[in-house]
């Protein structure tokens, strides 16, 4: 998938388009279930492996739909280790209180 995305981006750039490829560092479990967030050691190991694998095909790494600060931070640290820009997005509680699904402010 990374090779296809990189090839498509290069083709688009040759045609004059401004294109970037975002590699995804997703939640490692169901994104809306904070009780299933892996241990710190597992997060570190798995995110580093994902980041290292997708970095050669990416212009930016997107840590998306994070439900807890701990998982978002682990993904962001792994992404930053590649030297690429890193973006992090979180998912908020359905309660309307502007907290993360983990209950964190």
C-alpha beads as a LAMMPS data file, in Angstrom:
LAMMPS data file: protein, C-alpha beads

105 atoms
104 bonds

1 atom types
1 bond types

-500.0 500.0 xlo xhi
-500.0 500.0 ylo yhi
-500.0 500.0 zlo zhi

Masses

1 110.0

Atoms # bond

1 1 1 0.000 0.000 0.000
2 1 1 2.868 2.358 0.834
3 1 1 4.520 1.815 -2.543
4 1 1 1.222 2.477 -4.324
5 1 1 0.586 5.660 -2.329
6 1 1 4.112 6.954 -2.922
7 1 1 3.871 6.177 -6.661
8 1 1 0.492 7.919 -6.962
9 1 1 1.848 10.960 -5.105
10 1 1 4.857 11.167 -7.424
11 1 1 2.592 10.900 -10.480
12 1 1 0.352 13.657 -9.132
13 1 1 3.338 15.896 -8.383
14 1 1 4.621 15.414 -11.924
15 1 1 1.201 16.623 -13.107
16 1 1 1.589 19.752 -10.963
17 1 1 -0.495 18.795 -7.949
18 1 1 0.542 19.461 -4.363
19 1 1 0.321 16.063 -2.705
20 1 1 1.479 14.514 0.552
21 1 1 1.156 10.956 1.823
22 1 1 -0.032 10.505 5.404
23 1 1 0.923 7.275 7.123
24 1 1 -1.473 6.120 9.833
25 1 1 -0.614 5.173 13.408
26 1 1 -4.092 4.018 14.481
27 1 1 -5.370 2.834 17.849
28 1 1 -4.034 -0.663 18.509
29 1 1 -7.414 -1.857 19.758
30 1 1 -11.002 -0.721 19.261
31 1 1 -10.691 3.070 19.124
32 1 1 -13.666 3.802 21.349
33 1 1 -12.728 1.331 24.084
34 1 1 -10.109 2.817 26.387
35 1 1 -10.225 -0.273 28.568
36 1 1 -8.508 -2.192 25.767
37 1 1 -5.456 0.100 25.478
38 1 1 -2.305 -2.021 25.537
39 1 1 0.447 -1.827 28.166
40 1 1 3.098 0.894 27.834
41 1 1 5.703 -1.637 26.652
42 1 1 3.339 -3.052 24.027
43 1 1 2.379 0.439 22.827
44 1 1 6.023 1.446 22.479
45 1 1 7.049 -1.707 20.646
46 1 1 4.063 -1.879 18.300
47 1 1 4.011 1.812 17.410
48 1 1 7.756 1.865 16.775
49 1 1 7.358 -1.113 14.441
50 1 1 4.463 0.502 12.551
51 1 1 6.220 3.878 12.303
52 1 1 9.466 2.334 11.062
53 1 1 7.541 0.318 8.442
54 1 1 5.453 3.143 6.985
55 1 1 7.887 6.062 7.309
56 1 1 9.701 5.429 4.004
57 1 1 6.406 5.894 2.138
58 1 1 5.043 8.820 4.173
59 1 1 5.464 12.592 4.300
60 1 1 3.650 12.926 7.630
61 1 1 2.484 10.445 10.258
62 1 1 -1.052 10.732 11.598
63 1 1 -1.857 9.287 15.026
64 1 1 -5.599 9.149 14.637
65 1 1 -8.691 8.562 16.739
66 1 1 -6.769 8.287 19.993
67 1 1 -9.031 7.791 23.016
68 1 1 -6.402 8.309 25.724
69 1 1 -3.421 10.576 26.269
70 1 1 -1.220 7.559 27.036
71 1 1 -1.863 5.890 23.674
72 1 1 -1.650 9.181 21.766
73 1 1 1.672 9.978 23.407
74 1 1 3.095 6.521 22.640
75 1 1 2.092 6.808 18.989
76 1 1 3.438 10.374 18.716
77 1 1 6.777 9.424 20.274
78 1 1 7.183 6.507 17.877
79 1 1 6.292 8.725 14.940
80 1 1 8.677 11.466 16.039
81 1 1 11.466 8.894 16.133
82 1 1 11.258 8.688 12.331
83 1 1 12.055 12.375 11.877
84 1 1 8.771 12.990 10.041
85 1 1 6.142 15.530 11.115
86 1 1 3.518 13.968 13.387
87 1 1 -0.122 14.926 13.804
88 1 1 -2.304 13.567 16.595
89 1 1 -6.101 13.511 16.682
90 1 1 -8.264 12.385 19.568
91 1 1 -11.817 11.141 19.841
92 1 1 -14.027 12.822 22.417
93 1 1 -16.615 11.406 24.754
94 1 1 -20.229 11.314 23.618
95 1 1 -21.210 12.958 26.908
96 1 1 -20.734 16.473 25.521
97 1 1 -18.277 17.423 28.252
98 1 1 -15.244 17.852 25.975
99 1 1 -13.237 15.067 27.617
100 1 1 -11.480 12.209 25.916
101 1 1 -13.167 8.813 25.905
102 1 1 -10.736 7.889 28.687
103 1 1 -12.306 10.629 30.839
104 1 1 -9.160 12.779 30.678
105 1 1 -9.609 16.546 30.298

Bonds

1 1 1 2
2 1 2 3
3 1 3 4
4 1 4 5
5 1 5 6
6 1 6 7
7 1 7 8
8 1 8 9
9 1 9 10
10 1 10 11
11 1 11 12
12 1 12 13
13 1 13 14
14 1 14 15
15 1 15 16
16 1 16 17
17 1 17 18
18 1 18 19
19 1 19 20
20 1 20 21
21 1 21 22
22 1 22 23
23 1 23 24
24 1 24 25
25 1 25 26
26 1 26 27
27 1 27 28
28 1 28 29
29 1 29 30
30 1 30 31
31 1 31 32
32 1 32 33
33 1 33 34
34 1 34 35
35 1 35 36
36 1 36 37
37 1 37 38
38 1 38 39
39 1 39 40
40 1 40 41
41 1 41 42
42 1 42 43
43 1 43 44
44 1 44 45
45 1 45 46
46 1 46 47
47 1 47 48
48 1 48 49
49 1 49 50
50 1 50 51
51 1 51 52
52 1 52 53
53 1 53 54
54 1 54 55
55 1 55 56
56 1 56 57
57 1 57 58
58 1 58 59
59 1 59 60
60 1 60 61
61 1 61 62
62 1 62 63
63 1 63 64
64 1 64 65
65 1 65 66
66 1 66 67
67 1 67 68
68 1 68 69
69 1 69 70
70 1 70 71
71 1 71 72
72 1 72 73
73 1 73 74
74 1 74 75
75 1 75 76
76 1 76 77
77 1 77 78
78 1 78 79
79 1 79 80
80 1 80 81
81 1 81 82
82 1 82 83
83 1 83 84
84 1 84 85
85 1 85 86
86 1 86 87
87 1 87 88
88 1 88 89
89 1 89 90
90 1 90 91
91 1 91 92
92 1 92 93
93 1 93 94
94 1 94 95
95 1 95 96
96 1 96 97
97 1 97 98
98 1 98 99
99 1 99 100
100 1 100 101
101 1 101 102
102 1 102 103
103 1 103 104
104 1 104 105
